[in-house]
Amino acid sequence: MPITLVLSAVAAMALAGQPDPAEPKIRARVENVLKATPLIDGHNDLPWEIHARFGGDPTKIDLRTDTSHTPPPASDPDAPGLMTDIPRLKAGRLGGQFWSVWIPTEVQGPAAVQLTLEEIDLVKDLSARYPDVFETAYSADDIVRIHAAGRIASLIGVEGGHQINNSLPVLRQLYAAGARYMTLTHTTDTDWADSATADPRHNGLTPFGKAVVLEMNRLGMLVDLSHVSPKTMEDALATSRAPVIFSHSGARAIDDHPRDVPDEVLALVKRNRGVVMVTFATSYVSQDSALWADEMAAEQARNNAPPYAGRYIGQPDKAKEAMTAWVKAHPAPPVTLAMVADHIEHIAKVCSVDCVGIGSDFDGITDTPQGLDGVDKYPDLLAELARRGWSDADLTKVAGANVLRVMREAQATAKALQTTMAPSYATLSGLDGAAR
């Protein structure tokens, strides 16, 4: 039976309140896949949430308990509860997590380096505080071993090139501290790379930016191209000698958002043997959601735009009341688990099933697709793919095998490069001239 007919039959049974007789078999297949292969999530922002809500003190939160009602940080009183805790991680069969070591782009210079190291310390504390659940991992072999032992491999990803303070020695020390990927930019340009969500300053990567990519290759640190502009993506893919990753991105052909990956770049990723880890961030999943978010931001600006404009400037309570009324009159469009599966299928179609994975962005997003509200829901996403006709071999790839392959290839590349390349001491001023 064609897949479209199967989906129609399943939908009809669901609408009629009838259970799908194939569902137990699908769930058993997913469970068997996740027993054999670690499910690896490319991006979770829990470390920053611990920083924002508890001043960076992990003793003030118990991850063995339900964290979904955790009080919001003072800076964002409307923030939801946390999406991550140990009971839900276990229910979600997670095998490996790249914890995002993110800091605001406003933090620059030596302060950025210090805050990054403090975030790395938070990640390592997970393994010290919950040794029966987490173990810090530094390689693909570590992930496989830790998963086989029934624990979750904890990995570190640095989410912003500004966090190295334009210093290749700092980059090396972050790798030595455990960081296994770095996102070249976050929401703003660095001095050497253009972001997807800022006006371009460099037309992609500068010469120093290319030196950063090559040094990451020499170290074995994955080059993460989420958040960067398409030109930066292209420059990094042309420069990198190892497979790259997108730790939390979607397909731009489905949602024309600047944070998503264009098809022409997906073709380059296929040639590079990299992996795009599909995000659950609603604006990057649904075009309607992205447009709604733009409209809401415009309404916020109309209500309370400093310093002089705005209907309720200097009246935050009235501005909040007006926004509540606006949201009630303009509810957010639905975003669903099935839409996330659409991104996975599109990337697999354009780039092949060998270059797609999962990068939720849990606890870095304020809302989630229906059916993907926390870290316990990964099996539901794989079950959706299984219903669409994905084989166990392909489910294995998207769950984690593709990421393991990329990590192994990056390590093999590093081993080869280290025989011919010494550590680089290139500087921004030396390669690019005056700081940009």
N, C-alpha and C positions, 0 to 999 in steps of 0.2 A: 504494500500500500504506500503511495507517495507520502512524504513527510507532512505535506500540507493537509492531507486527509486525516492523518493520524492526529495532528494537532486539533483539527476541527472536531473530531470525535471526542478527544479528551476534554475540549472546552465545553462541548454539549453535555457531557456527563457531569462536569463540574457545575454547570448552570442548573442542571436537574438535581443536584445534590447527591449524585451517585458516585461512589468511589471508583477510581480507575483500577481495574483488576491487574494492570501491569505495574502499578506503583510499588508494591512490595519488592518486585524483582529489580526495579530501577534503584530503589533505596539500597538493596543488597549489593548491587553492582557498585554504587558510589562508595559504600562502606568498604568493599574489598579493594577498590582503587586506593582509598586513603589509608588502608592498613599497609599497603605495599609501597606507597609513594608519599613522601611528606608534602602536604599542601603548604605552599609558601606564599605568603602575602607580602607584596613589595613595599607596603607603606602603611604605617599606623603612627599617629601623632600622640600617643599616650604620654611620652616623656614631657612634652611641652605642657600638656594638661596638668600633669603633676606639678610642674613648675608654676603654672598660672593659678591653680586652685589651692595649692598647699605650700607655696613658696619654695618649691623644689625639695621638700622634705617627704621622702617616700614612707616615713614612719607614720604619717598622718592619714594614710589610706590603706585599707586591707583588701587586696585584690582577691582574696579567697571569698569575699562576700559580693553580693549583688551591688554593682556600682551605678546602676541605671538611674538612681535618684541622687547621685552625688551633687551637692550644692554647686552652683556656678561660680566662676571667678568674679571678684568684685568689678573687674574691668568689663565684664559682659554678663550682666544679671539675667539676660534672657537665654543664655546658653543652655542646651539640654544636658541631661545627665550623661555619664560616660557610656561608651559603647563596648568597653573592654573590661573583662574580669576573668578570673580563672575558671569558674564554673561554665561560663559561656564559651571560653576558648576550648575547653575540653569537649563540650557539646558540638562545637564547630569542627572538631578533628584537626585543628591547626597543627602543622608539623614544624613550620619555620616562619619567623616573623622578622622582617626588616623594620626595626623601630626607627622612625624618623627623628633625627637629631636636628631639629629646626630651631632657628632663632629669628626674631624679626629683622627685616632688612634695614631698619633704622639703626640697629646695633652694628657698628663698624669698628674696624681697627683692632687693637689688642683686646678691647672689651668683647668683641665677637669671638675671638679665639678662646677667651676664658669661659664665656657662656656655653660655647660648644663643648668644651671639656667637661663642664658641669653636667651637661645633658648626657654625654657619654657615660659619666659616672652613674647617672640615674639608670641607664640601661643595664649596666653591669650589676647594679644593686638588685635588679630583678632576680638574677641567678643566685646572688648571695642570700637574699631574703626568702626566696622560694626554691630551694635547690632540688626539691622533688618534682618541680614543674618546669623550670627553665634552666638552660645551660647556654652560656655564651658560645657562639659559633663563629669561626673565622674562615671556613672553607666549605665546599660542597660535601666533602667527606665527613666533616663535622656534623653537618645537617643530617646526613643519612644515618650516622651513628647515633646521634641524639634521638632522632625519631624512632629508631629501632629499639631504643631503651625506654620508650614511652614518655619522653619529655619533649618540650618545645624548644627548638633552636632559636636563640635570640641573636639577631644580627643588627649591625649599626649602619645606618645610611645618613650621610650629612646632606641636608636639604638646602644648599645654597652656596655658590662659589664665593660669596662675600665672606664666608666663614673661615677662609684660609688667609685673609688679609693680604692678598696678592703675593703670597710667599710659598714657593715650592718646598722649602724646608718644613713649613707648618703643614702643608699637605702630607708630607712623608710622616710627620709625627702623628697626624690624625689616623693615618693608615696603621702605624705602629700601635696606636691606642685601640684599634679594632674596627675602624670605619672601612666598610667594604664597597660602598658606592658613594659618589658625590653628585648631586644635582648641580649642573653648571651655573644656573641662575635660579632665583625664586621669582617674585612678582616684579622686580625691577632689574634693570641691566646691572651687570658688574662692570668693573673697569676694563673687562676683556671679553665679554660675551653679551649678546642681546637676549632679553627676555621676550616671551610671547605676549606679555601684558604691559609693555612699556614702549615708548617711541624708540625705534632703533638708533643706536649711537655709533655702531661699529660695522654695520653690514655683515653681521654674523660673528665669527670668532676673529679676534685680533691675532697677530703672531704670538703674543704671550698666551692667549687662550689656547692656541694649538700646542704650545709647549706644555700647558697644564694637561691637556688630553694625553699627550705622549708620555708624560711622567706618570699619569694614572695607569696607562698601559704597562709601563715598566714595573710599577708596583704590583699590579694585579687588582687595582681598584676599578670597579665598574663605572663607566661613564654613563650618567643618568641624564637623559634628554627631556624628561618632563619639565615643563615650565619654560623651555627655551623657544626662541622664534624658529620658524621653518628654515631660515637661512643659517642659523646656528646649528640646527639639526643637520643640515646638509654639510656644513663645514666640518662638524665633528665626525660624521660618518665617513667623510673623505679622508680625515686625518687619522682616525682610530685604526689601530692594527688588531684590535680585539673586538669581539661583539659588544654592542652597547645595550643598555636597557632604557625603557621608559617606565619608571617605577609606579606611576599612577596617571594614566592618560586614557583617552578614548579615540574613536575614529571620527575624523572631521567630516567624512562623507555622510555620516549620520547626524552629527550635531556640529554645525559650522561655528564652533567656539575656538578662539585662538589657542586655547590650551590643548586642543586635540591634534591628532597627527594626520596630515594630509595623505591621500593615497600615493602621491608621487614619492613621499618620504617612506611610506610603508614598503614600496618597491626597493628602496635603498636598504631598508632594514633587512629585508629578505636576503639581499646579496651579502650583507654584513653578518648574517646569522644571529642577529640580536633578538630581543623579546620586548613586546609591548604589553605591560601589565595593566589590565583594564580597571579603571577607577569606578567607584560608586557615587562620586560627587554628582549631585543631580543636575547641575548646570552643564556639566561635561557629558552627561548621558542623554539629556533631552533638549532639543532645540526650543521647544515651548517653555521649558523650565528656565533656560538661559535668557530668553526674551522677557519672561515674567520677572526674573531677578533684576534685569536692566530697568524695567518699568518701576519696580519697587525702589531701586536706588534713586531714580529720578524723582519719585514722589518724596522720598526722604529729603532730598536736596531742596525741593520746593517748600517743604515744611520747615526746615531748620538749617539753611545753608549759611554758614558763617562767611565773612564777618558781618555783612550788612543786609543781605537778602534773606528771604525766607518768611513764610507766613507766620511762623511761631518762633522766630529768633529770640533767644533769651527766655523761652517758655518751654522747657523740656517736657514738662508734664502734658501740656497741650499738644506738643509735637508727637509724643508717644500715643496719646489718645487718638489723634488723627490717623496715625499709621495703623493702629489696631482696627479702626473703622475701614481704612482702605483695604487692608488684607481680608477683612470679612467680606467686603464687596467684590474683591478680586482674588479669590482663593488660588493658591498655587496649583498649577496643572499636575495631574498625577504622573509620577515617575515610578516605574516598576522594575522588578527583577528581570522580567522578560526583555526590557529595553537594554539592560546591561548585557544579557545574553546576545542581543542583536549586535552589539559592539564586538563582542568576542567572535561571533560568526563572521562579521565583515572583515575583521583583521585576519582571521584564518583564511578567508577567501582570497584576499589581496596579497597577503604576506606569507601564507601557508600556516598550517596548524602547528608548525615548529617554532613560530615566533609570537605566541600569545600566552599570557599568564594573567594573574589576578593581583591587583594593587588597590585595595579598598579605599584607603584614606580615612579609615575609621578614626574617630576622635580628632580629625582635622577638618571635619565637615559638620555643619549645623543641622542638616537633615539628610535622610537616606532614602533610597528607593523603597517602595512598598515591598516587603518580603526580605529586605536586607538591612534590618535595623540594628544589628549587632554582630559580634564575632561568632555567634552560634549558627549563623545562617549560610556559611559556605557550602555545606552539602546540598542545600536547596538550589543553589546556582548550578552546581554540577548535575543535579537531577534534571533541571530544566534542559541542559544541553543533551543529556541522555535521552530525554523525551523527543528531542529534535533529531535523533539518529546518530549522535556521536558514539563512536566505539569506545571500549574501555581503554584502548591504546591512546586514543586522542584525548580522553578525559585525563589520563595520566600525564600527558604532556602539558595541558593547560593548568593542571593542579600544581605541578612543581617540577616535572622532569625537564621542561624547557629552561627553567632558571638554573637548575643544577648543571645542565650542559653549558650554558653561557658562562657560569662561574668557572667550570673546569677549563673551558677554552681560554678564558681570560688569564687563569693561572698558568696555563701552558705557554701562552704568549709572553707573560711576564718572565717566566723561566728562560725563554729563548732570548728575550731582549736584554736580560741582565748579563748575558755573556758578552754583549757587544756595546751596551750603553751604560755609562756611569750616571749616578744621580745628577740631575740638572740643577744648576744654580743660576739659571736665567732669571732676569728680573723684568718687571713691567716697564720700567724706564729704559732698560737696555734694549728691549725688543720693540716696544711701541712708542718710545719717545716720552714726551710729557704725559703724565697721568691723565686719562680721559674722563 
